[in-house]
Amino acid sequence: MWIGAQGVGLLLRGEDGAMQHIATITQLQGYPRLLLPGRDGRLWVGTIWSIFSVKDGILATEYTAQTTGEHPTALVEATDGTIWAGTLAGMLLHWDGGRVVPLAPPDHSSLGRIWALWPAPDGSLWAGTEVGGLLHWNKGRFYRYTMKDGLPSDSIVQVLGDAAGNLWLGTRAGVARIFGAAFAR
């Protein structure tokens, strides 16, 4: 079991219960805030400034924010195995085989942070934002949905999908279900 602890860093608890110290907060440039076990055996770790990967006990820096707005706030693995991150400034970062590609939605400065990411089975990506509603990245384009489109709130703190193709949103106004991903384009 992976454990990220403030003041300690990154720990791995083995099957025997023994704790192995993998990285200190100094090595991580802060405490681990985001942990994502990847299907390829890597662990992705987000701190306030950087994103790291750990495989076979080796820590590798994958991304370091250059400005405050580039801080990672969400991590997810897409159906194709690529890694996506949301940032404090409402941007997306995409790893496509070893290279980081930043993607800026239109008017991203008005979105606030990206709170949540959900990779749809069709390869598209849904993102919940702090004050800008719901984003959908599909086939190289961004689509944005807000209260004007029927959402109960423009603050989306969680996005999940179910087997029936519905989107479930955790919002500041409660839980909402989008039937059959009705907003999908």
Secondary structure in CASP SS format (residue, H / E / C, confidence):
PFRMAT SS
TARGET T0000
AUTHOR 0000-0000-0000
METHOD secondary structure of the structure
MODEL  1
M C 1.00
W E 1.00
I E 1.00
G E 1.00
A E 1.00
Q C 1.00
G C 1.00
V C 1.00
G E 1.00
L E 1.00
L E 1.00
L E 1.00
R E 1.00
G C 1.00
E C 1.00
D C 1.00
G C 1.00
A C 1.00
M E 1.00
Q E 1.00
H E 1.00
I E 1.00
A E 1.00
T C 1.00
I H 1.00
T H 1.00
Q H 1.00
L H 1.00
Q C 1.00
G C 1.00
Y C 1.00
P C 1.00
R C 1.00
L E 1.00
L E 1.00
L E 1.00
P E 1.00
G C 1.00
R C 1.00
D C 1.00
G C 1.00
R C 1.00
L E 1.00
W E 1.00
V E 1.00
G E 1.00
T C 1.00
I C 1.00
W C 1.00
S E 1.00
I E 1.00
F E 1.00
S E 1.00
V E 1.00
K E 1.00
D C 1.00
G C 1.00
I E 1.00
L E 1.00
A E 1.00
T E 1.00
E E 1.00
Y E 1.00
T E 1.00
A C 1.00
Q C 1.00
T C 1.00
T H 1.00
G H 1.00
E H 1.00
H C 1.00
P E 1.00
T E 1.00
A E 1.00
L E 1.00
V E 1.00
E E 1.00
A C 1.00
T C 1.00
D C 1.00
G C 1.00
T C 1.00
I E 1.00
W E 1.00
A E 1.00
G E 1.00
T E 1.00
L C 1.00
A C 1.00
G C 1.00
M C 1.00
L E 1.00
L E 1.00
H E 1.00
W E 1.00
D C 1.00
G C 1.00
G C 1.00
R C 1.00
V E 1.00
V E 1.00
P E 1.00
L E 1.00
A C 1.00
P C 1.00
P C 1.00
D C 1.00
H H 1.00
S H 1.00
S H 1.00
L C 1.00
G C 1.00
R C 1.00
I E 1.00
W E 1.00
A E 1.00
L E 1.00
W E 1.00
P E 1.00
A C 1.00
P C 1.00
D C 1.00
G C 1.00
S C 1.00
L E 1.00
W E 1.00
A E 1.00
G E 1.00
T E 1.00
E C 1.00
V C 1.00
G C 1.00
G C 1.00
L E 1.00
L E 1.00
H E 1.00
W E 1.00
N E 1.00
K C 1.00
G C 1.00
R E 1.00
F E 1.00
Y E 1.00
R E 1.00
Y E 1.00
T C 1.00
M H 1.00
K H 1.00
D H 1.00
G C 1.00
L C 1.00
P C 1.00
S C 1.00
D C 1.00
S C 1.00
I E 1.00
V E 1.00
Q E 1.00
V E 1.00
L E 1.00
G E 1.00
D C 1.00
A C 1.00
A C 1.00
G C 1.00
N C 1.00
L E 1.00
W E 1.00
L E 1.00
G E 1.00
T E 1.00
R C 1.00
A C 1.00
G E 1.00
V E 1.00
A E 1.00
R E 1.00
I E 1.00
F H 1.00
G H 1.00
A H 1.00
A C 1.00
F C 1.00
A C 1.00
R C 1.00
END
